[in-house]
Amino acid sequence: MPTNVLLIILLSAVMHAGWNLILKTSRHKLAFNVFMHGSAIAIFSAWWIAAHGAIPLPTGPVLLFTLGGGFFFSLYHMCLTAAYERIDVSLAYPLTTTGPLYIPLWAYLFLGESLSVIGLAGIFIVTLGAYILQVREISWVGLSFPLRNVRLPGVLLALSAGVFYSVGAIVDKRGVTVVDVFLYTYYLDVVLFLFLLANVVLTTSRVHFLEEVRNHWARGLLAGLVLFASFITYRIGLQMSKVSYATSVRQASAIIGVLGGIFLFRERFGRIRLIGAALIAMGVVCIKLG
């Protein structure tokens, strides 16, 4: 992976962790998530209209890819949320990070991507590091704990989230090749916003949504700006790299998230997190070399 592409995706990873940290400070996270996406769309709309005039409507393949990508990423979000409602985060989250393991297979079958041995090793090491960041202990019992409960509905939902994310990533890669990356990202975020908004409207979260808008509008605008910057920089990098590598490098956001948790929320930085962070860094180096 070229150095400039690696740096762009790492920048996206930093901003990805940034909006996640802002989201973590909210009281009603689903409602704030919708508000955040709406803010991102509003900010981009204002910028594009001021710079280029009216925003063109998506047509043909662009519409197909934005609807497909938005659909699968929305399923990822819904499965993730449903898993959190049924089982502990420490059990669900490690399984949702397995998405990058499936992407090389889909990329080979549908995009014709081939990876080097060291690149594949880097993907595996990054995924292992992201998984270890969330487990309870470095032992066979700790590492296998989520997998040993695979029959639980919440665990199946968490695994499904990883699969849906991997499919969405493949659609995403095709989408950034057929239209201006800024417009594609805008269309994709609109579709994501509409799916998430429908989820809020159909639940009691609509009351929480209005509460978040009233009480935290400034925070929502900031989060929306960081969110869209993260989306854009990632897809600029995705245009110039293989999707298998891009999605794995972006997992470096987990390291930033851990550091943010330490400094902002006084979370502990234990031996497990140190090992997980070191593995992610090692995997990124392998991907760079590969």
C-alpha positions as CSV (number, residue, x, y, z in Angstrom):
1,M,0.0,0.0,0.0
2,P,1.5,3.4,-1.0
3,T,2.4,5.6,1.9
4,N,0.1,8.5,1.0
5,V,-2.9,6.1,0.8
6,L,-1.9,4.6,4.2
7,L,-1.8,8.0,5.8
8,I,-5.2,9.0,4.3
9,I,-6.8,5.9,5.7
10,L,-5.1,6.3,9.1
11,L,-6.4,9.9,9.2
12,S,-9.9,8.5,8.5
13,A,-9.3,6.1,11.4
14,V,-8.5,8.9,13.8
15,M,-11.6,10.8,12.8
16,H,-13.7,7.6,13.0
17,A,-12.6,7.1,16.6
18,G,-13.3,10.8,17.2
19,W,-17.0,10.7,16.3
20,N,-17.4,7.4,18.2
21,L,-16.0,9.1,21.3
22,I,-18.4,12.0,20.9
23,L,-21.3,9.4,20.4
24,K,-20.1,7.7,23.6
25,T,-20.8,10.9,25.6
26,S,-24.5,11.0,24.5
27,R,-27.3,9.8,26.6
28,H,-29.5,8.3,23.9
29,K,-27.0,6.8,21.5
30,L,-29.3,5.7,18.7
31,A,-31.1,9.0,18.6
32,F,-27.8,11.0,18.7
33,N,-26.5,8.7,15.9
34,V,-29.4,9.7,13.6
35,F,-28.9,13.4,14.6
36,M,-25.2,13.1,13.8
37,H,-25.8,11.7,10.3
38,G,-28.4,14.3,9.6
39,S,-25.9,17.0,10.7
40,A,-23.3,15.5,8.3
41,I,-25.7,15.6,5.4
42,A,-26.8,19.2,6.2
43,I,-23.1,20.4,6.4
44,F,-22.2,18.7,3.1
45,S,-25.3,20.0,1.3
46,A,-24.6,23.6,2.3
47,W,-20.9,23.3,1.2
48,W,-21.8,21.6,-2.1
49,I,-24.5,24.1,-3.0
50,A,-22.3,27.0,-2.2
51,A,-19.4,25.7,-4.3
52,H,-21.2,23.9,-7.2
53,G,-24.9,24.8,-7.1
54,A,-27.6,22.2,-6.9
55,I,-26.8,18.6,-5.9
56,P,-27.4,16.2,-8.8
57,L,-29.7,13.2,-8.1
58,P,-28.1,9.7,-8.2
59,T,-28.9,7.7,-11.3
60,G,-28.0,4.3,-12.8
61,P,-25.2,2.3,-11.1
62,V,-24.6,5.1,-8.6
63,L,-28.1,4.7,-7.2
64,L,-27.8,0.9,-7.2
65,F,-24.5,1.0,-5.2
66,T,-25.6,3.7,-2.7
67,L,-28.8,1.8,-2.0
68,G,-26.9,-1.5,-1.7
69,G,-24.1,-0.1,0.5
70,G,-26.6,1.8,2.7
71,F,-28.8,-1.3,3.0
72,F,-25.9,-3.6,4.2
73,F,-24.3,-1.0,6.5
74,S,-27.8,-0.4,8.0
75,L,-28.2,-4.1,8.6
76,Y,-24.8,-4.0,10.3
77,H,-25.9,-1.2,12.6
78,M,-29.2,-2.9,13.4
79,C,-27.6,-6.3,14.2
80,L,-25.0,-4.6,16.3
81,T,-27.6,-2.7,18.3
82,A,-29.8,-5.8,18.7
83,A,-26.8,-7.8,19.9
84,Y,-26.0,-5.2,22.5
85,E,-29.6,-5.4,23.8
86,R,-29.3,-9.2,24.3
87,I,-25.7,-9.8,25.5
88,D,-22.8,-8.0,27.1
89,V,-20.8,-5.7,24.9
90,S,-17.7,-7.6,25.8
91,L,-19.2,-10.7,24.3
92,A,-20.7,-9.0,21.2
93,Y,-18.2,-6.5,20.0
94,P,-15.2,-8.9,19.4
95,L,-17.4,-10.9,17.0
96,T,-18.4,-7.7,15.0
97,T,-14.7,-7.0,14.3
98,T,-14.4,-10.2,12.3
99,G,-15.8,-8.5,9.1
100,P,-12.3,-7.9,7.5
101,L,-11.7,-11.6,7.6
102,Y,-14.5,-12.2,5.1
103,I,-13.6,-9.3,2.8
104,P,-10.6,-10.9,1.0
105,L,-12.8,-13.8,-0.1
106,W,-15.6,-11.5,-1.4
107,A,-13.0,-9.2,-3.0
108,Y,-11.4,-12.2,-4.8
109,L,-14.8,-13.5,-6.0
110,F,-16.4,-10.3,-7.0
111,L,-13.6,-7.8,-7.6
112,G,-10.8,-10.0,-8.7
113,E,-8.4,-8.8,-6.0
114,S,-5.4,-10.9,-5.1
115,L,-3.3,-10.2,-2.0
116,S,0.3,-11.0,-1.1
117,V,1.0,-13.5,1.7
118,I,2.4,-10.7,4.0
119,G,-0.7,-8.6,3.2
120,L,-3.0,-11.5,4.2
121,A,-1.0,-12.0,7.4
122,G,-1.4,-8.3,8.2
123,I,-5.2,-8.5,7.8
124,F,-5.3,-11.5,10.2
125,I,-3.0,-9.8,12.7
126,V,-5.1,-6.5,12.7
127,T,-8.3,-8.5,13.1
128,L,-6.8,-10.5,16.0
129,G,-5.6,-7.3,17.6
130,A,-9.1,-5.7,17.4
131,Y,-10.6,-8.9,18.8
132,I,-8.1,-9.1,21.7
133,L,-8.8,-5.4,22.6
134,Q,-12.3,-6.5,23.7
135,V,-11.8,-9.8,25.4
136,R,-11.6,-10.4,29.1
137,E,-8.3,-12.2,29.5
138,I,-5.4,-13.5,27.4
139,S,-6.1,-17.2,27.8
140,W,-7.8,-19.9,25.8
141,V,-10.9,-19.4,28.0
142,G,-10.9,-15.6,27.5
143,L,-10.2,-15.7,23.7
144,S,-12.7,-18.4,23.0
145,F,-15.4,-17.0,25.3
146,P,-17.5,-15.3,22.6
147,L,-17.2,-18.2,20.2
148,R,-18.2,-20.8,22.9
149,N,-21.6,-19.0,23.1
150,V,-22.3,-19.0,19.4
151,R,-25.7,-20.5,19.9
152,L,-27.0,-17.5,21.8
153,P,-29.2,-15.2,19.6
154,G,-27.1,-12.1,20.5
155,V,-23.9,-13.9,19.4
156,L,-25.4,-14.8,16.1
157,L,-26.6,-11.2,15.6
158,A,-23.0,-10.0,16.4
159,L,-21.5,-12.5,13.8
160,S,-24.2,-11.4,11.3
161,A,-23.1,-7.8,11.8
162,G,-19.6,-8.7,10.8
163,V,-20.9,-10.5,7.7
164,F,-23.2,-7.6,6.6
165,Y,-20.3,-5.1,7.1
166,S,-18.0,-7.2,4.9
167,V,-20.6,-7.3,2.1
168,G,-21.3,-3.5,2.4
169,A,-17.5,-2.9,2.1
170,I,-17.5,-4.7,-1.3
171,V,-20.4,-2.6,-2.6
172,D,-18.6,0.4,-1.2
173,K,-15.5,-0.3,-3.2
174,R,-17.5,-0.5,-6.5
175,G,-19.4,2.7,-5.6
176,V,-16.3,4.9,-5.3
177,T,-15.2,3.9,-8.8
178,V,-18.4,5.0,-10.7
179,V,-18.9,8.6,-9.5
180,D,-17.2,11.5,-7.8
181,V,-16.2,10.2,-4.3
182,F,-17.7,13.2,-2.5
183,L,-21.1,12.7,-4.2
184,Y,-21.0,9.0,-3.6
185,T,-20.3,9.5,0.1
186,Y,-23.1,12.0,0.3
187,Y,-25.6,9.7,-1.3
188,L,-24.5,6.8,0.9
189,D,-24.9,8.8,4.0
190,V,-28.4,9.9,2.9
191,V,-29.4,6.3,2.5
192,L,-27.9,5.4,5.9
193,F,-29.6,8.3,7.5
194,L,-33.0,7.3,6.1
195,F,-32.7,3.7,7.3
196,L,-31.6,4.8,10.8
197,L,-34.4,7.5,10.9
198,A,-37.0,4.9,10.0
199,N,-35.7,2.8,12.9
200,V,-36.1,5.8,15.3
201,V,-39.5,6.8,14.0
202,L,-40.8,3.2,14.6
203,T,-39.6,3.2,18.2
204,T,-39.8,5.4,21.3
205,S,-36.4,6.8,20.3
206,R,-38.2,9.6,18.4
207,V,-38.7,11.3,21.7
208,H,-35.1,10.9,22.6
209,F,-34.2,12.3,19.1
210,L,-35.9,15.6,19.8
211,E,-34.3,15.7,23.2
212,E,-30.8,15.3,21.7
213,V,-31.4,18.0,19.1
214,R,-32.6,20.5,21.7
215,N,-30.0,19.8,24.3
216,H,-26.9,18.9,22.3
217,W,-27.2,20.6,18.9
218,A,-23.7,22.0,18.9
219,R,-22.2,18.6,19.8
220,G,-24.3,17.0,17.1
221,L,-23.0,19.4,14.5
222,L,-19.4,18.8,15.5
223,A,-19.9,15.0,15.4
224,G,-21.5,15.3,12.0
225,L,-18.6,17.3,10.7
226,V,-16.1,14.7,12.0
227,L,-18.2,11.8,10.8
228,F,-18.4,13.1,7.2
229,A,-14.7,14.0,7.2
230,S,-14.0,10.4,8.3
231,F,-16.3,9.0,5.6
232,I,-14.7,11.1,2.8
233,T,-11.1,10.5,3.7
234,Y,-11.7,6.7,4.0
235,R,-13.3,6.5,0.6
236,I,-10.6,8.6,-1.0
237,G,-8.1,6.0,0.3
238,L,-10.5,3.2,-0.8
239,Q,-10.4,4.5,-4.4
240,M,-6.6,4.0,-4.5
241,S,-6.2,0.8,-2.6
242,K,-7.6,-2.8,-2.3
243,V,-10.7,-3.0,-0.1
244,S,-9.2,-5.8,1.9
245,Y,-6.3,-3.6,3.0
246,A,-8.3,-0.4,3.4
247,T,-10.9,-1.9,5.8
248,S,-8.2,-3.6,7.9
249,V,-6.0,-0.4,8.2
250,R,-9.1,1.5,9.3
251,Q,-9.2,-0.9,12.3
252,A,-6.4,1.3,13.7
253,S,-9.3,3.5,15.0
254,A,-9.6,1.0,17.8
255,I,-6.2,2.2,19.2
256,I,-7.4,5.8,19.1
257,G,-10.6,4.8,20.8
258,V,-8.7,3.1,23.6
259,L,-6.5,6.2,24.1
260,G,-9.5,8.4,24.0
261,G,-11.2,6.2,26.6
262,I,-8.1,6.5,28.9
263,F,-7.7,10.3,28.7
264,L,-11.4,11.3,28.4
265,F,-13.2,8.7,30.4
266,R,-10.4,7.5,32.8
267,E,-10.7,3.9,31.5
268,R,-8.0,1.5,32.5
269,F,-5.2,0.5,30.0
270,G,-4.5,-3.1,30.9
271,R,-2.2,-5.7,29.5
272,I,-4.8,-7.0,27.1
273,R,-5.3,-3.6,25.5
274,L,-1.6,-3.1,25.2
275,I,-1.2,-6.4,23.4
276,G,-4.2,-5.7,21.1
277,A,-2.9,-2.3,20.2
278,A,0.5,-3.7,19.4
279,L,-0.9,-6.3,17.2
280,I,-3.0,-3.8,15.2
281,A,0.1,-1.6,14.7
282,M,2.1,-4.7,13.6
283,G,-0.6,-5.7,11.2
284,V,-0.7,-2.3,9.6
285,V,3.0,-2.5,9.0
286,C,2.6,-5.8,7.3
287,I,-0.2,-4.4,5.1
288,K,2.1,-1.5,4.2
289,L,4.9,-3.9,3.2
290,G,2.4,-6.2,1.4
